[in-house]
Amino acid sequence: MTKDWLIDNVDMFTLVEFAQFVMEPVTARLKAMQETKEGTEKNLPSPSETSSPSSE
């Protein structure tokens, strides 16, 4: 099966639906990763809350 075969034998609406079906789990995983990253960033102290080493 090649891209030319798909274009010749499958209508565009079906191809778009298929692409959405294939990309759905990828999109869901990216969203979950982004939410995890944002949650981690919220738990990190802000620069004003961290103490810098004093030069004594």
N, C-alpha and C positions, 0 to 999 in steps of 0.2 A: 504494500500500500504506500503510495507516494502522495505528495501534496497535489500533484497534477491529477491523480486518480480521484482524490477527495473532491477537488474542485469540479471535475467532470461528472461525478456520480452522486454527489450529495448537495442538496440545496443549502444556501447560505444560512438560513434560519437554523437548520439542524446543526451545521458546523459551529455556529455561535453558541447554541445550547450545549453542544459537546464541550467546547472550550470552557464555558462557564462551569460545567460539571467537573472537568479536570482541574480547574484552578480553585474550586471551592475549598478543598482541604488545605491547599497551599496558602490561600488567603487567610483561612482560619488560624493556621499555625503562625503566620506572620503577625496577626492581630494579637494572639496570645503571647507571643514573644515580646511585642511592643508593650503590652499591658504589664508583663512581668518586669520589664526594664523600667517602666515608669514607676511601678510600685517600689522597686529597689531604690530608685533615685529619691523618692519621697522619704524613705527611711534613712537616707544619708544625712549627716549633719550639714548645715549650711556653713559656708566659710567663716561667718562671724561666730559660729558656735564652737569651732575648733580652735584649740589653743596652739599658737605657733611656739616653737622652741625659743626659750629666752636666751639671750646671749650674755651670760654672766661670767 
